[in-house]
Amino acid sequence: MRTHRRTHRHSERVEYLLPDEAQSAGQARRLTSRFLAMSRPGTAGIDAEHIADAALVVSELVTNATRHGGACRLSLRVSGTRVTVEVYDGSPGRPHVRPLTGSGESGRGLAMVRCLAERLEMDRTGGGGNRVRAVLAI
């Protein structure tokens, strides 16, 4: 007789609506750090370095969203050994990773996110905006 063992991954998710304000990125950083620092039953927790990486990713994505698309929605999910960050905006333009240059004063955010994340996806939403998803290993 064969038995199959199924592992059910526990995941936690939270969403925040952030206004079209310069302070939204800082608020998103704080909310992300608090959410990821919460103790979770059955897990070893997320270390400070991974929390800092996720907070930086959130800050960059929310800054882009509020700068180019107004108010935004931030979704965070912890599942197994991954943190998924999704930011939705209403921008008519599509985000893209710019080539890095030594003289540019901006435009490095998505390149930095791409370096920190295992996966970075940028999609148009049905409502005419964008969804940027970054998946980070923890």
Salt bridges, closest charged atoms under 4 A:
GLU12 OE2 - HIS10 NE2 3.56
GLU12 OE2 - ARG40 NE 3.36
GLU15 OE2 - ARG13 NH2 2.67
GLU15 OE2 - ARG73 NH1 3.33
ASP47 OD1 - HIS50 ND1 2.83
GLU86 OE2 - ARG131 NH1 3.96
GLU86 OE2 - ARG133 NH2 2.57
GLU118 OE1 - ARG82 NE 2.94
GLU121 OE2 - ARG119 NE 2.87
GLU121 OE1 - ARG131 NH2 3.55
GLU121 OE1 - ARG133 NH1 3.11
ASP123 OD2 - ARG131 NH2 2.23
